[in-house]
Amino acid sequence: MESCSLLVLSLSLLTLSYQFLAIKSDEALIQNLCHKTPEPVLCADCLHGDPSGKAADARRVALITVRCAEYDAEQVYNFTFNLWQNTPKSNAALYNILDTCSSQFLVAHDSFRGATVALEDQGWRNWRGTAIYELTTQVTPYLNRCLDLFKKQPQLPLPNTILVGTNAVNQGIAISLGILKNIPDKLTRS
Ligand SMILES: *[C@@H]1O[C@H](CO)[C@@H](O)[C@H](O)[C@H]1NC(C)=O
């Protein structure tokens, strides 16, 4: 009888410490993955924000980080579109640049789809190559077009939110590329 309850006690202790270890090593896993990207802190924030961020394969982790960047792209598009709508047409130079900026941000945002499709679809063979290609050639050039336009017209004040928002999306893409290029398919918990 006594040995039986001892067994139950040690089993439940085992379960407790196992759960503790699991949580700890998921955190260690996130830190370990994110240190392979140029923005470890932002990367960890992104993975913490996803309830299923503890998924154990590279493709899933990459998908979560791409979605974070996609969300940031939606925010900078929304902001720019609203700013354009609130700019009087009589302020032609600013009106026109914001018009182009919002359409380019929209293309950038919508072009994340090429990467997310490759990462969502279990059957996609070259998911790393496709996602890297889509992010670098189909998203980044459109994303940065607005800042380029403002650079060419220094008399127009660049709205700080556009600068900060564009930088955030670029950092998010750099994180995704870091994951896509540097981590193995199957993740092992330390
Ligand atoms: C962007 O605006 C749309 C429409 O107003 C809204 O539904 C969406 O939540 C906004 N997205 C972000 C990231 O703020």
The ligand as a MOL file (V3000), in Angstrom:
LIG
                    3D

  0  0  0     0  0            999 V3000
M  V30 BEGIN CTAB
M  V30 COUNTS 14 14 0 0 0
M  V30 BEGIN ATOM
M  V30 1 C -6.8500 47.4600 -41.8780 0
M  V30 2 O -8.0960 48.0260 -42.1880 0
M  V30 3 C -9.1260 47.0820 -42.3640 0
M  V30 4 C -10.3530 47.8120 -42.8800 0
M  V30 5 O -10.5970 48.9610 -42.1290 0
M  V30 6 C -9.3530 46.3680 -41.0390 0
M  V30 7 O -10.3600 45.4010 -41.1760 0
M  V30 8 C -8.0570 45.6780 -40.6160 0
M  V30 9 O -8.2080 45.0910 -39.3600 0
M  V30 10 C -6.9260 46.6820 -40.5700 0
M  V30 11 N -5.6930 45.9380 -40.3400 0
M  V30 12 C -4.7750 46.2860 -39.4580 0
M  V30 13 C -3.5770 45.3820 -39.3510 0
M  V30 14 O -4.8400 47.2520 -38.7340 0
M  V30 END ATOM
M  V30 BEGIN BOND
M  V30 1 1 1 2
M  V30 2 1 1 10
M  V30 3 1 2 3
M  V30 4 1 3 4
M  V30 5 1 3 6
M  V30 6 1 4 5
M  V30 7 1 6 7
M  V30 8 1 6 8
M  V30 9 1 8 9
M  V30 10 1 8 10
M  V30 11 1 10 11
M  V30 12 1 11 12
M  V30 13 1 12 13
M  V30 14 2 12 14
M  V30 END BOND
M  V30 END CTAB
M  END
